[in-house]
Amino acid sequence: MVDDFAIVIKALELRAEEQYKNIAELKTYAKSETDEWENLARSIGFSKAPSYSSKEIKNTNLQYHHIENSLSWNTLFEQSKNKLAEYSIKPDDIKLKPVIDTLNKTDLLAAFLIGVVSAFLPSIGPQDNNISKQLNDVQKLADSGKLPGFIQNIFGGNSDLIMDSTKAGGAFHRFIEGHDILSILPEMVSEYGCISGVFRTFQHLLTDSFGRTGIPIPGTNLFGDYIAKILGQKNVTDIISPASLSHYSAFRMDDAVSTGATELLLWGYHKYNKTSECSLKKAQMGIIAHGVTTLAVLIAAHTIPGAAMTLRWRSWVNYTSLTALLKYCWNLNSAIIKLDKENDKDFKKIMNNLSELKALRNDSYNTSKYLFLAANVENSVSLLTNF
């Protein structure tokens, strides 16, 4: 079923076409005084045919009540249905041109598939030769100092004793102590100074982010330990296992690859479809795609038999895509606020046109100007309603 807005929009379009047609016909018939001119004048709303002058048309009494009532939705809607009936148009047959901000079925499907493909991209292929494995190999080479010279300098050399001083071992030792940037950075700065301490922390965490267990997202241990103490425990790993933290509260370079793939595929889709730069469609698709990328691995791990084991070295929540999603939400909200302000201006313009229209009719002055203005009001209301 077509919605009420579509009916009103179509009726407004018909009225606007009538207005412009009437203007053209008035100009044609105004060249001579004939019965046709008088009949035409009555048909478009004159209570009495205006007197004719080769220079101007005077003393008119136009009857465009639908324009005066156009800001009353119920009245406008009822008039719109009547207008469609005049043209024998069935509401269900209305096909309006899609606006640039409306997502169609293809957009929705594309956004969903982009999110799914990007989420699992690091794990696609043989486990000993997929993207995730290749990223893990980078960490091993960095730890052993075997990367090319310049790249090795970025990753750093030997591990810092402060960050690796914990007695905890095992694959998930980073989630027990020493790798939450919010808790370890002050210690590193105190030990090595501001610049060196920050740089060494960055190098260490960068290297570990390529590893299969990842690194804690900022605040995992700092705030987690605080909550644990409130609950009567010593630290966060007493209430949540390190392995679970690695799934639900970690960053891996895999996550960045998935997020980057999402952005790249979205860019390609919009480029191919020539999406307008000012369209809200970009933000809407970004929210959907990154929302899927954020949670796809988590959903798969809990619903598909055997997936939890296959995806055991992946982040089950992608916080990088979550950040991108929040950015798109911010952009969408900002764009809507901007459009609201622009529409407020358009509405004021319509009100000004309407006031001028009434003044012209009351003064019985200048028919042509009245008709042009009436058409302008109809088009303005149509554009505003269409948005």
N, C-alpha and C positions, 0 to 999 in steps of 0.2 A: 504494500500500500504506500502511495506517495504521502509525504507528510504535509501538514498545513502550510508550512513555509513555501513549499514548491508551488502550491496552488496560488498563493498570494503573489509570488514572484512572477509566475506566468501571466497572471491577470495584469500586473503592473506593466509587463512588457507589451501586452496587447494594447493597453491604454496609451502607453508612450507612442506606439506605432500609429494609433489612431490620431493622436495629437499632431504628429508630424505630417500625416496624410492630410489632415484637415487644413493645416497651414498651407500646404502645397495647393490644395484645391481652392482655398480662399484666394490665394494669389492669382489663380487662373480665372476664377469666376468674377473677381473684383473688377475685371476690365469692362464688364457690361452689366447693365441692370436687366435681369431676365427672371423668369419664373424659377429657373434652375437655381439661381443665386438665392432666392428667397427660401426655396425648399431646403437647400443645403444649410442655410443659416439656422433654420428651425431644427434641422436634424442634429446639429452639433450642440444644441442647448440654448439658443436664443429664444426667449419668450416672445420676442417680436423681432422680425427681420430688421436689421439696422439700415438706416438710410445710407445711400451710396454716394461717395464723392471720389473723384479721380485722385485726390490728394490724401484723403484719410477717411477712416470709418469712424463715425461718432455715435454717441448715445447708445451704447450696447448694454445688454443686461444678460450676462453669461450665467449659465446654471451648471457649475461644476461642483456639486455638493460632495461628491466622493473625495475630492481633494481636501476639502475642509475636514472631513471625517477620517482621513487616512491615518491619523495617529491613534485612532481607536481600533485595537486589534480585532475585536469581535465584528465591528462594522466593516472593517477592511476585508476580513475573511469572508463574510457573507456576500459582500459586493464582488469579491473575486470569484466566488463560485457562480454567481449570476453571470459575470462576464464570460467565464469559460462556457457556460451553457449557451450564451448567445452565439458562440463560435462552434457549438456542438463538440467541444473538447472534453473528453473524459479525464478526470484527475489522474487515473492510473496510467494514462497514455502520455503523461507529461514527462519529457526527458530534457532536463536542464543540463547545460554545459557544466562539467565538473569544475569547481574552483581550484586554484593552485594549492590550497591548504588541505584539501580532502584526500585522505588515503583511500585507495581502491583495494580490491581484493588482491591484485598483483603486488601492490606495495606491502600489504600485510604479510603475504606469503614470503616475499623476498626478504623482509626484515627478519622474520622468524628463521628462515633457512640460513641467512647470513650469520645469525647468532649461533645456530647449532653447529654449522661447519667450522666457524672460528673457534668455538669452545673446545672442540675435539681435535682441531688441527695438529697440536703438538703430539697427540697420541696416535695419529693415523699412520699406518705402515707397520713393518716388523718392529718388535720391541727393542731389538738390538741396532736399529738404524732409523728410528723416527726422530723428529725434531727434539723431543724431550731428551732422548738418549744423547744426541749431539750436544745439547746444552750442558748436560751432566759431564760430558767429556771435557768441555771447556773448563769447568771447575777443577777437574783432576789435573789438567795440564797447568792451570794457574797455580795450584797448590804445590806442584812439583817444579815450578819455574821453567816450564818448557814452551811457553807461548812465545811468539816473535817478540823481539826486544821492546818495541814501543808499546805493544799491547800488554806485555807483561808488566811494564811500569805502571800502567793504569790499574791493573789488578793488584799490584804489590807483590811482596815476597813472602817472607816467613810470617807465620801467624803471630798475632800479639798475645803475649802471655796473659794480659789482663782479661781479654775476651775469651780465651780458651783455658782460663785457670780453674774452671769448675772441675770438680772431681767426677761429675756425672759423665758417663760415656754413652755409647750407643748411637744409633742413627739419628735420634731425635734430641740429642744433647743441647741443641741451640734453643730449644723451648723450655729448658730447665733454668739456664742462667747465662748471662753474658752476651746476649745477642738482640735484646730489645733496645733499639736505638735511644729511646727516651730514658732508660735507666743506665745504659753503659756509656753514653756520650759524655756526661759530666765527669766520669772517672777517667776516660781517655784524655779529655782536655786537661784535667788536673795533672795527669802523668806526663803528657807530651806537649802541652801548650795548646793554645786555641787553634792555630792553623794546622799544625801537624796532627793534633788529636782528632780534629774533624776529618782530615784527609785520610788518616789511617783507619778510622772507623768506617768511612765510605768504602775504602778498598776492601776491607775485610767482609763487610756485608754484601758488597757487589759480588765478590767471589762466591760466597756462600749462597747467594740467590740463584746461582746457576746449578746448585746441587739439587738432588732429588727430594730432599725434605724441606727445602726452602728456609726462609728466615721469618721470625715473628713480625707481624704487622706492628707498627709503633703503638706502644701501650699495653701489649699483651701481658707482659710480666709485671710492669709497673702497676697498672690498674688491677690486673688479675690477682696479684699478691695482696693488694689492699682489700679486695672483696673476699679473698680467702681468709684473711685475718678476721674480718667481720663474722665470717661463718665458723670461726674457731679453728681454722687450719693454718699451716705455716706459709704455704705458697700455692699458686694457682694449680700446679701439677698435682696437688693433693686432692683436688676436686675434678680436674679434667686431665686426662692422660696426655703426655707429650705427643703421642701419635694422633690423638684427636685434635690437638692444637695445630698440628702440622696440616691437618685437613681443613679446619674451619677458621684458622686465624694466622694464615701464612701468606707470604708473597714468594712466588717463584718466577723466574724469567719466562717460564711457560705462560704465565698469566699475561705478561706484557706482549708476548707473541700473539696470543688470542685476541687481546684488545686491539693491537695494531692491525691484525687481519680484519677485524670487524670494521674498523675505520676505513681501511683500504677498499673493502668490498662495498661499503656504503658510498664512498666517493665514486667508485666505478659505476655503481647503479645510477646515481644521480647524474653523472656525466653522460652516460648512455641515453638516459631518458630526458636530458636537458632540463632538469628540475630548476625552477627559478631560484635565484639566490635569496630572494625575500620570502620564499615559501616556508610555511610552518611544517611542511611535510618532512623536511630534513631533520628537524628536532624530534618529531614524532617517531620517525623510523629509527633514529638514533636511540631513543628511549627503549623501544621494543627490542632492537637488535642487541644492545648492551645488557638489557634485562635478561635476555635469554642466555647470553654469554656468561653472565654473572652466576647463574644458577643451574645451567644445563648439566654440568658434571655432577653436581650434588644430587639432582633429580635422577640422573642415570645410575649413580652409585647406589641409590636406595630403592630403585624400582626394577632394574634390569639384572637378572640372575648372573652372577659372575663379574659384573661390572665393577663392584667395589674392589675386587682383587686386581683387576686390570688397571684400574685408576688409582691404586693405592699410593702412587708417588705424584699425584696431581693435587693441586689446591681444589677443594670441593666448593669453595666460594671464591670467585675472582674479584678481589677488591679493586683491581685496576679498572676493570670494566664497570664496577659499581661507581667508581669516581667519575668515569666518563658519562655514565647514566645521569648522575647528579648534575654534571655540567650541562647536559642536554635539557634536563628539567629546568635549570636556571635560565638557559637561553630561551626555552619555550615560554616560560613565565614572563620574562622580560619583553619578548616579542608581543605577547598578548596584551601586556600593559601598554606598550607603545601603540598597538592597533586600537585599543580602547580609547586612548587619547585622540587618535586621528579620527575615530568614529564620532567622538564627542564634537569635534570640529565640524564634521560632515552634518551631524544632526543640527547644530546651531545654524549651519548654512541653509539647511532645509527649512528651518523655522523662519529664518530671515526671508527666504524666497516666498514662503507661504504668506508671511505678513505683507510683503510687497504685492503678492498676487491678490489678496483680499482688498488692499488699498486701490489697486488698479480697477478691480471690478466695481467697487463702491463708487469710484469716481467716474465710471462709465467712460473710460478713456483708452484709446489705442488698442484695438482688438488684436492686432498682430503681435504686439509686445506681450499682451496677456497670454496668448496661445503659446508663444515660445517659452514663456516663464512656466506655464502649466506643464508643458512637456519636460522642462528641466526638473521641476519638482518630482514628477513621476519617475524619471530616470534616477534621481538622487535617492529617493525612497527605495527604488528597486535595488540599487547597488548596496545600500545599507542593509536591507533585509537579506540580500543574497549572502553577505558575510555572516 
